[in-house]
Amino acid sequence: MTTHIQRSALLPYPAQALYDLVNDVERYPEFLPWCSSAEVLESTEVLMRASLGVAKGGLSQHFVTRNTLVPGQSIEMNLEEGPFTKLHGLWVFKPLGEKACKISLDMTFDYAGALVKATLGPLFNQAANTLVDAFCQRAKQLHG
């Protein structure tokens, strides 16, 4: 069964600042409690391949995404490998004047089997549901 999550927030920061924050994958373990590792495998101005580790308690998994980048505007994530049959996400950064923006995340995913869903499901569902809030808090820490 596919899970679909949509979240958005209005923030008093420029869209480019929020784009840069979300695109700074290697810093995720610093502020996302469920993120145990993050590595950029390949990066250009318009493409990034990244590996993320998720862990809580004794459970851990990793997955690789191919991210299509439109600098300052959007990041589209698609699964390359991991414990999902489907993982697609789209971050959009919409300027609201010079010093504010709306960020939104639209994500769909489905687990590769009942065992993966039973073990990883609660952790990943919580992580996905709190992702926008976590980036809002990180932006406040970094930008005041």
N, C-alpha and C positions, 0 to 999 in steps of 0.2 A: 504494500500500500504506500503510495507516494505522500510525502509530507510537504506542505506548501506553507511558507512563512513570508509575510510581508511586514516590514517595519520601516518607520521613517521618523525623522526628527528635524526640527528647525534649530539652527545653531548660529550664534553671533560670531562666526568665523568665516573667512573667505572660502569658497568652494575649493580652490587650489590647495589650501592648507589641509582640508579634510581628505581630499584625494591623496595627498602625499602621506598622510597618516595611515590610511587604509592600505596604501600601496607599499608601505614600509614593513613588509612581511617578516623580515628577520627580527624585528623588535616585538612581535606578538607575545613571546613567552614572558616579557617584562610586565605585561599588564592583563593578559588573558589567562586566568587561573587554570583553565583546562588545557592550555596549549603547552605541551612539554618540549616541543622542538619546532623550529621553522628554518627552512633552508631554501634559498633561491638557487634553482638548478640552471636556469637560463634566463637572460634578461636583455631586452632591447627596449626602445622607446614605446613600442606598440605591442609587445608580447612579454609575458613572464611565465615561466614554469616554476612552481614552488611545491615543496614537500612540507606538510604540517603533521606533527604528532599530537594526538589528543590522549590525555590520560587522567584518570581519577581513581583513587584507591589502587587496586591491583590491575585495573583494566587499562590497556593502551592499544592504540591503533595509529596507523599513519596513512595519509593519502596524498596524491599528487594531483594538482590542477594545472591546467593551461589557461592563463588569464590574458584576455584581449584587452588592451589598454587604449583609452582615448584620453590623453593627459588632461587633467583638470575637470573631466566630464563624467567618465564612466569606467568601470572595471567589470568585465564579464568573465566568470569563472566556469570552467567545464572540467569534469572529472577525466583524468588520464588513467589513474589506478588507485585502488583502495577498496574498502569494505562496503561499497555502494554499487548498485546496478545503475544508479543515476544520481548525479549531483550537478546542479546548475545554479549559478547565482549571478545576480546583476546588481551592482552598486551604481547609483546615479547621484551626481553632485550638481544640484541646480542653484546657480547664484541667485541671491535675493538682494540686489544692490551690491556694493563693493565689499561690505563687511559682514555679510550673513549668507547662509545657504540652507537649502533643504537637502538632507541626505536620505536616501531610501535604499533598502535592500529587499530584493525579491529572490527567494531561494526555494528550490524544489529538490528533494532528495528521496531516495528509496534505498533500503538496505539490501545487501546481498545475502538473503536467507534469514530464517526465523531466529537462529542462534545469534547472529550478529545483531539483529534488531533487539533481541532481549537483553544482550549485554551492553552494546554500545548505544542503543536507542535513547535511554534516559539521559546519558551524558551529552550526546550530540544534540538532542532536542533542546536541552537547557542552554547549551552553548549557542545554538543558532538563534534561539529566542531572546537572548541577552546581548547579542553581538552589537547591535546599534547602540544600546546603552553603554556598553563597555568603551566603544569608540568616543561617545560623547564625553564620558568621564575622562578619558585619556586626553582629549582635546582641551578640556578645561585645565588639566594639570599642566599641559605644555604651553597653552596660549593665554591662560588666565581667565 
